[in-house]
Amino acid sequence: MALVNAVTGEPDPKGPSAAVSPSDAGAGSRSSDATASPTAVLPLVIRVIGPATAVVVRIADTSGRVLTNGTLKTGETLQYREAPLQVVATNGGSLQVVIYGKLQPREPAGERAVWLVKSR
């Protein structure tokens, strides 16, 4: 499949964007894809605005494929271009979650939180 995408030149639409923004290059944090259209509404954008927290993002279907499983640091941003997704964070209050362009209510600090992103 990778060879097919390489030959056709089409980008792989699966998984999070992990591009580093110029202002965060020294910190090594993941940030949004600079080539994305500002009007494009992604299924999920996660920003760590509090202390570092463990986050698991998986495909919410029978495969349950894990896209992200690790500790995200303050200032990191992840974008996902596919759905359905399930997001679980050990400290939900550390995250700013945007689903299809809509900012989700902030979760209590220090508590486990779960978000579901449905397919459109």
C-alpha positions in Angstrom: 0.0 0.0 0.0 2.9 2.4 0.8 4.3 1.8 -2.7 0.9 2.6 -4.3 0.7 5.9 -2.4 4.2 6.7 -3.3 3.6 6.1 -7.0 0.2 8.0 -7.1 1.5 10.8 -5.1 -1.6 10.9 -2.9 -1.0 11.7 0.8 -1.8 9.1 3.4 -5.0 10.5 5.1 -4.7 8.2 8.2 -3.3 9.0 11.5 -2.3 12.2 13.3 -0.3 15.0 11.8 3.1 15.2 13.5 4.6 18.2 11.8 6.7 20.5 14.0 5.8 24.2 13.8 8.7 26.7 13.4 8.2 28.2 16.8 8.3 24.8 18.5 11.1 23.3 16.5 13.6 23.4 19.4 11.1 21.9 21.8 10.3 18.9 19.5 6.6 19.2 20.0 4.1 18.0 17.5 1.9 20.6 15.9 -0.7 21.1 13.2 0.0 20.5 9.5 0.9 23.9 8.0 -0.4 22.9 4.6 -4.0 22.3 5.8 -6.6 24.7 4.5 -7.8 27.0 7.3 -11.3 26.2 6.3 -10.8 22.5 6.5 -12.6 21.0 9.5 -10.8 18.1 11.0 -12.6 15.4 13.0 -10.2 15.8 16.0 -7.6 18.3 17.2 -6.1 17.8 20.7 -3.9 20.5 22.4 -2.2 20.0 25.7 -2.9 23.2 27.6 -2.1 21.8 31.1 0.4 19.4 32.6 1.6 16.5 30.6 -0.9 13.6 30.4 -1.2 10.1 29.1 -3.5 10.0 26.0 -4.7 7.0 24.0 -6.5 7.7 20.6 -7.9 4.7 18.8 -10.1 3.9 15.9 -13.6 3.4 17.4 -14.6 0.4 15.2 -14.1 -3.4 15.4 -10.4 -3.0 14.6 -9.7 -0.8 17.6 -6.4 0.2 16.0 -4.4 2.5 18.3 -3.2 5.7 16.6 -1.6 7.4 19.7 -0.6 5.9 23.0 1.8 7.9 25.2 2.4 11.0 27.3 1.8 14.3 25.6 3.6 17.3 26.9 2.3 20.8 27.5 2.0 22.6 24.1 1.8 19.6 21.9 -1.0 19.5 19.3 -2.2 16.4 17.4 -4.6 16.4 14.4 -6.6 13.4 13.1 -8.2 13.2 9.7 -10.2 10.1 10.2 -13.2 9.0 12.3 -14.7 7.4 14.3 -12.2 7.8 17.1 -12.1 7.3 20.9 -9.9 9.5 23.0 -9.0 8.7 26.6 -6.8 10.9 28.8 -5.7 10.3 32.4 -6.0 14.1 33.1 -8.8 15.4 30.9 -8.4 18.9 32.3 -5.0 19.1 30.6 -6.5 18.9 27.1 -8.3 21.2 24.8 -10.3 19.0 22.5 -11.9 20.2 19.2 -14.3 17.9 17.4 -15.3 18.9 13.8 -14.4 22.5 14.6 -16.3 22.7 17.9 -14.4 23.3 21.1 -15.5 20.7 23.7 -16.3 21.6 27.3 -13.2 21.4 29.5 -13.0 18.4 31.7 -12.2 18.5 35.5 -8.5 18.7 36.2 -6.9 15.5 37.4 -9.8 13.2 36.3 -9.9 10.6 33.5 -11.8 11.8 30.5 -13.2 10.1 27.3 -14.3 11.7 24.1 -16.0 10.0 21.1 -15.6 11.3 17.6 -18.4 10.0 15.3 -18.0 9.5 11.5 -19.8 12.1 9.4 
